[in-house]
Amino acid sequence: MGLLITYIACLIVGQALTITIGLSIDRFYSAAISLPISLFLYFTMFWVAWKVAVRLTEPKAENVSPPSGG
């Protein structure tokens, strides 16, 4: 459940960035340039958010000392 919540949170932040970048490009350049860049960022953000969410929620490795030989 934690992975899903983290994924959705990362996705919301990422899509907000995508919208900001797309609107900035649209304002300073043109809609013809903004549309393909926005679509590329929109779909890429699903993959990036998944990778970030998995990395954030992966179990931490414990420092286990090796057994002492005797």
C-alpha positions in Angstrom: 0.0 0.0 0.0 2.9 2.3 0.8 4.3 1.8 -2.7 1.0 2.8 -4.3 0.7 6.0 -2.2 4.3 6.9 -2.9 3.8 6.4 -6.6 0.7 8.6 -6.7 2.5 11.3 -4.7 5.5 11.2 -7.1 3.1 11.2 -10.1 1.2 14.3 -8.8 4.5 16.2 -8.3 5.8 15.0 -11.7 2.7 15.9 -13.6 2.6 19.3 -12.0 6.2 19.8 -13.3 5.1 18.6 -16.7 2.2 21.1 -16.8 4.5 23.9 -15.7 7.1 23.1 -18.3 4.5 22.7 -21.1 2.8 26.0 -20.3 6.2 27.8 -20.1 7.1 26.5 -23.5 3.7 27.4 -24.9 4.0 30.9 -23.6 7.6 31.6 -24.8 7.6 29.6 -28.0 4.6 28.1 -29.7 1.9 25.4 -29.2 3.4 23.4 -32.0 6.5 22.9 -30.0 4.8 22.6 -26.6 2.4 19.8 -27.6 5.0 17.0 -28.4 7.2 18.0 -25.5 4.3 17.9 -23.1 3.1 14.6 -24.4 6.5 13.1 -24.1 6.9 14.4 -20.6 3.4 13.3 -19.6 4.0 9.6 -20.5 7.7 9.6 -19.4 6.6 10.8 -15.9 4.6 7.6 -15.3 7.8 5.6 -15.7 10.0 8.0 -13.7 7.5 8.2 -10.9 7.4 4.4 -10.7 11.2 4.1 -10.6 11.3 6.8 -7.9 8.5 5.2 -5.8 10.2 1.8 -6.0 13.5 3.3 -4.9 11.9 5.2 -2.0 10.0 2.2 -0.7 12.5 -0.6 -1.1 13.4 -2.4 2.1 16.6 -1.1 3.7 19.4 -3.6 3.9 20.4 -4.4 7.5 24.0 -4.5 8.5 24.4 -8.1 9.5 27.8 -9.1 10.6 29.1 -12.3 9.1 29.2 -15.2 11.5 32.6 -15.6 13.2 34.3 -18.8 12.2 35.5 -20.9 15.0 
